[in-house]
Amino acid sequence: MATTKQTIETSSKAPTLRGTVTSAKTEKTITVEVKTLKVHPKYGKRYRSSKKYLVHAPEGKYAEGDSVTFRECRPLSSRKRHEVVTEAK
């Protein structure tokens, strides 16, 4: 039987998001807050919105306040469905 190597694709179709690390207390998991500017469909007023994501970070090298880029992946736990791509500068 032939064995195949499993590689991580860097060019995934999943959209990437950028946010700020708000918590790095758990092992291999960071909490990232993504802030967006939305426009109300009827009134046109702009307002800020934010959402927190649990992101898989196996290296554990991220601290609070770091800016990271992450993307969607397969479910890793009940709430964790994203993985870190790079640390944004």
C-alpha positions as CSV (number, residue, x, y, z in Angstrom):
1,M,0.0,0.0,0.0
2,A,1.2,3.5,-0.8
3,T,1.3,6.0,2.0
4,T,0.4,9.6,1.4
5,K,1.6,12.7,3.2
6,Q,-0.9,15.0,4.6
7,T,-0.1,18.6,4.0
8,I,-1.7,21.8,5.2
9,E,-2.9,23.9,2.3
10,T,-2.0,27.6,2.6
11,S,-4.3,28.7,-0.1
12,S,-7.7,27.7,1.3
13,K,-11.0,28.9,0.0
14,A,-12.0,29.9,3.5
15,P,-12.0,33.6,4.1
16,T,-9.4,35.0,6.5
17,L,-10.2,37.3,9.4
18,R,-7.9,39.6,11.3
19,G,-8.4,40.5,15.0
20,T,-6.8,41.2,18.3
21,V,-6.1,38.6,21.0
22,T,-8.2,39.2,24.1
23,S,-7.4,36.1,26.1
24,A,-4.6,33.6,25.9
25,K,-5.2,31.8,29.2
26,T,-6.2,28.4,27.8
27,E,-3.7,25.9,26.3
28,K,-3.6,25.8,22.5
29,T,-6.6,28.2,22.3
30,I,-6.8,32.0,22.1
31,T,-9.8,34.3,22.1
32,V,-9.7,36.8,19.2
33,E,-12.0,39.8,18.9
34,V,-12.8,41.0,15.4
35,K,-14.2,44.5,15.0
36,T,-16.2,45.5,11.9
37,L,-17.9,48.6,10.7
38,K,-21.4,48.0,9.5
39,V,-24.0,50.1,7.7
40,H,-27.7,50.0,8.7
41,P,-29.6,48.8,5.6
42,K,-32.5,51.3,6.0
43,Y,-31.1,54.3,7.7
44,G,-27.5,54.2,6.4
45,K,-26.0,54.9,9.8
46,R,-22.6,53.3,10.4
47,Y,-22.1,51.5,13.6
48,R,-19.3,49.3,15.2
49,S,-19.8,45.6,15.8
50,S,-17.5,43.1,17.3
51,K,-17.5,39.3,17.6
52,K,-15.2,36.9,19.6
53,Y,-13.9,33.7,18.1
54,L,-12.1,30.8,19.7
55,V,-9.0,30.1,17.6
56,H,-6.7,27.1,17.6
57,A,-3.1,28.1,18.3
58,P,-1.0,25.0,18.9
59,E,2.3,27.0,19.4
60,G,0.9,29.0,22.3
61,K,3.1,32.0,21.6
62,Y,0.4,34.6,21.4
63,A,-0.2,37.2,24.1
64,E,-3.1,39.6,24.8
65,G,-3.0,42.5,22.4
66,D,-1.3,40.7,19.5
67,S,-2.9,41.0,16.1
68,V,-3.5,37.7,14.3
69,T,-4.9,36.5,11.0
70,F,-7.0,33.3,11.1
71,R,-9.3,31.2,9.0
72,E,-12.1,28.7,9.3
73,C,-11.3,25.0,9.5
74,R,-12.9,21.8,10.6
75,P,-14.5,21.7,14.0
76,L,-11.9,21.1,16.7
77,S,-14.2,21.3,19.7
78,S,-17.7,22.4,20.4
79,R,-16.9,26.1,20.0
80,K,-13.5,26.1,18.3
81,R,-13.7,26.2,14.4
82,H,-10.8,28.5,13.4
83,E,-7.0,28.2,13.2
84,V,-4.2,30.8,13.2
85,V,-2.6,31.5,9.8
86,T,-0.1,34.2,10.7
87,E,0.7,36.8,13.3
88,A,-0.2,40.2,11.7
89,K,2.2,43.0,12.2
